[in-house]
């Protein structure tokens, strides 16, 4: 070619356009998840909407990821729920506990009742089974250790803890249900209002106290009831030898 000939320039290639999905986000490998953000998102969903609203798909959607990406960090929804519990108990300072083992059981149980009462969404998570916050296990340890110190066998000590936990959990569930009914009154008659004079023959005691039932039930101190429960458990457990 002579020097006077112009070199034909090839048009520059345009950069490949990234594929995007319906949401406008780039399609391809999902972005790396932050485990802390994942757990915080799951906890927020449970706190605001309840356990039933939580799913791997829901969390993934809020994080702009995919459900499969979550499985790199947790095995299933139960493990994710357990992680939402992590740290809840540690957020509350441990109380000063008395030296006497019987009184110590009551104090620990009352503390357990108090902290769960402040974070009621935990009740829904605990209702699923053996899920728990590892930071809360010191309370279980204290109750079993003190029960042993009070003379209960290992078997009765474990059963004593189970009885105490059943009371704590059941009382908090009942209180929450009562609060919900108070916030959203219904025309339907619930107990004890459903009892009428027509029930006197079949339910004489309930008919006699129904008008003052709520007054009597309101005069209810959790610590006093726990004290009575613990007293009964120790009396029964030390009455005879063995489990």
Secondary structure, DSSP 4 states (H G I P E B T S, - for coil): --TTSPPPPPPPPPPPPPPB-TTSSBPSSPPPP-HHHHHHHHHHHHHHH-GGG--HHHHHHHTTS-HHHHTTT-SSHHHHHHHHHTTTTTTSPPPP--SSHHHHHHHHHHHHHHHHHHSTHHHHHHTTSS---GGGHHHHHHHHHHHHHTT--HHHHHHHHHHHHHHHHHHHHHHHHHHHHHHS--SS--TTTT--GGGTTT-HHHHHHGGGHHHHHHS--HHHHHHHHHHHHHHHHHHSS--
